[in-house]
Amino acid sequence: MPTLKTSVLGIEFENPFLLASAPPTALVESIDKAFEMGWGGAVLKTITPDNLEMTETSPRYETMKSKGKVIGFQNIELLSHKTVQYWCDGIKYLKKKHPNKVIIASIMAPVERDAWQNLVQTLNDTPIDAYELNFSCPHGMPERNIGMAIGTSAEISILITSWVKSIANKPVFVKLTPNVTDITWIAKAVEKAGCDGFAAINTVQGFMGVNLDTLEPNLCIDGYSTYGGCSGEIVKPIGFKCVAQLRQCSDLPILGIGGITNWQDTAQYIALGSDAVQICTEVMINGYSIINNLKSGLLNYLETKGMENLKELKNIAIPKITSHEKLNKKNHLYPNIDNEKCGKCGKCVNICSESEYNALKKTESCIEVDKNVCAGCSLCSHVCPQNAITMRKV
Ligand SMILES: Cc1cc2nc3c(=O)[nH]c(=O)nc-3n(C[C@H](O)[C@H](O)[C@H](O)COP(=O)(O)O)c2cc1C
């Protein structure tokens, strides 16, 4: 029987599912409940020095839906509203009650050595398993020269990582922002400065549009808005890319984050180099109870693949990611149309003719492919409403 148990930097995980730093980890009693329900660990809502002011807007969330389902989320929320003392007491309480659960303290402070080191000094006396440096919040904080303002500067990221590493008595993860041209640039910098692992990604900076009736922003605070952090399914490809790029540039552990809604997403994050994962938006939409399907689905998957543990899955897809230059340009595929499934609607014919090639023709009885014209791009297979087209070698 395979196991979901894993270890990262000597920290034992009963399963790879952590709650990401966010509203589901903003209260000790909620985290207590999540642990009872089977989560492997929690990254606490980002803790800051008590004198850092945190005044929230109302509302502060907006969603993007497809057929009634939330596929994207945007927030302009700030950090933990609780004091450092609240967290110190809470961590001790949680660890005593749940010694096998992983607790990671997410922290952020102004760019001053004392501010970061005082926070770490205080948390060093608690039984946390690791630190996560939040260099990546994309709203509110950058205006105050912290959050993503840190994680988009290699120089400042190095400075803070070395301040923390010089006194931290636990491993230090750096939570990176995807809002950069190349995430490996900052990753390599903080690795040199001594960090022990990466967490990626934090939210992707975005804007949820304009209400066409009121002509005000969709996320509207008394008539105004600001750019926020997007999360949920819409950011998953960005998370996958960032994690794979981190794995290609470093051997350090990675906590994969971004758009995870099920065990399949988790398995892919692990195949792309993650050691464990963190989830926020899906928990905010559907609650802590999603953990049951996450665990059973991933365990079944390992079993069907004949794998004994997550280490066998980790990194498995990485050798398959290369440069465009090295991809086989002679691998020409053609659409194969399943005539039983095809509804003869002609959508594929129309789209092909309007998107460069005009390689498909509708006849009385079927759709024909002109192989001399078809470029094998695969667009027809993606737009077919009946899923009747597969791409094949001839
Ligand atoms: C409402 C909200 C609040 C968040 N607060 C924090 C935070 O305090 N610290 C932090 O590091 N990340 C924070 N995040 C980012 C999440 O931890 C996570 O990186 C991001 O949402 C992507 O994961 P997801 O797609 O599973 O939500 C927040 C996200 C949301 C939606």
Ligand as a Chemical Component Dictionary entry (heavy atoms), coordinates in Angstrom:
data_LIG
# 
_chem_comp.id                   LIG 
_chem_comp.type                 NON-POLYMER 
_chem_comp.pdbx_formal_charge   0 
_chem_comp.three_letter_code    LIG 
# 
loop_
_chem_comp_atom.comp_id 
_chem_comp_atom.atom_id 
_chem_comp_atom.alt_atom_id 
_chem_comp_atom.type_symbol 
_chem_comp_atom.charge 
_chem_comp_atom.model_Cartn_x 
_chem_comp_atom.model_Cartn_y 
_chem_comp_atom.model_Cartn_z 
_chem_comp_atom.pdbx_ordinal 
LIG C1  C1  C 0 -8.061 36.215 0.417  1  
LIG C2  C2  C 0 -6.618 35.799 0.304  2  
LIG C3  C3  C 0 -5.710 36.191 1.278  3  
LIG C4  C4  C 0 -4.362 35.804 1.183  4  
LIG N1  N1  N 0 -3.490 36.184 2.168  5  
LIG C5  C5  C 0 -2.182 35.798 2.085  6  
LIG C6  C6  C 0 -1.267 36.094 3.129  7  
LIG O1  O1  O 0 -1.624 36.703 4.159  8  
LIG N2  N2  N 0 0.010  35.690 2.976  9  
LIG C7  C7  C 0 0.457  34.987 1.885  10 
LIG O2  O2  O 0 1.633  34.633 1.807  11 
LIG N3  N3  N 0 -0.405 34.676 0.889  12 
LIG C8  C8  C 0 -1.698 35.046 0.966  13 
LIG N4  N4  N 0 -2.580 34.682 -0.025 14 
LIG C9  C9  C 0 -2.091 33.910 -1.184 15 
LIG C10 C10 C 0 -2.299 32.395 -1.002 16 
LIG O3  O3  O 0 -1.575 31.908 0.094  17 
LIG C11 C11 C 0 -1.876 31.609 -2.271 18 
LIG O4  O4  O 0 -0.508 31.813 -2.488 19 
LIG C12 C12 C 0 -2.638 32.051 -3.509 20 
LIG O5  O5  O 0 -3.987 32.316 -3.218 21 
LIG C13 C13 C 0 -2.587 30.996 -4.624 22 
LIG O6  O6  O 0 -3.135 29.764 -4.212 23 
LIG P1  P1  P 0 -4.661 29.307 -4.552 24 
LIG O7  O7  O 0 -4.847 29.414 -6.031 25 
LIG O8  O8  O 0 -4.754 27.903 -4.009 26 
LIG O9  O9  O 0 -5.542 30.245 -3.834 27 
LIG C14 C14 C 0 -3.928 35.049 0.066  28 
LIG C15 C15 C 0 -4.853 34.645 -0.906 29 
LIG C16 C16 C 0 -6.179 35.010 -0.804 30 
LIG C17 C17 C 0 -7.154 34.551 -1.865 31 
# 
loop_
_chem_comp_bond.comp_id 
_chem_comp_bond.atom_id_1 
_chem_comp_bond.atom_id_2 
_chem_comp_bond.value_order 
_chem_comp_bond.pdbx_ordinal 
LIG C1  C2  SING 1  
LIG C2  C3  SING 2  
LIG C2  C16 DOUB 3  
LIG C3  C4  DOUB 4  
LIG C4  N1  SING 5  
LIG C4  C14 SING 6  
LIG N1  C5  DOUB 7  
LIG C5  C6  SING 8  
LIG C5  C8  SING 9  
LIG C6  O1  DOUB 10 
LIG C6  N2  SING 11 
LIG N2  C7  SING 12 
LIG C7  O2  DOUB 13 
LIG C7  N3  SING 14 
LIG N3  C8  DOUB 15 
LIG C8  N4  SING 16 
LIG N4  C9  SING 17 
LIG N4  C14 SING 18 
LIG C9  C10 SING 19 
LIG C10 O3  SING 20 
LIG C10 C11 SING 21 
LIG C11 O4  SING 22 
LIG C11 C12 SING 23 
LIG C12 O5  SING 24 
LIG C12 C13 SING 25 
LIG C13 O6  SING 26 
LIG O6  P1  SING 27 
LIG P1  O7  DOUB 28 
LIG P1  O8  SING 29 
LIG P1  O9  SING 30 
LIG C14 C15 DOUB 31 
LIG C15 C16 SING 32 
LIG C16 C17 SING 33 
# 
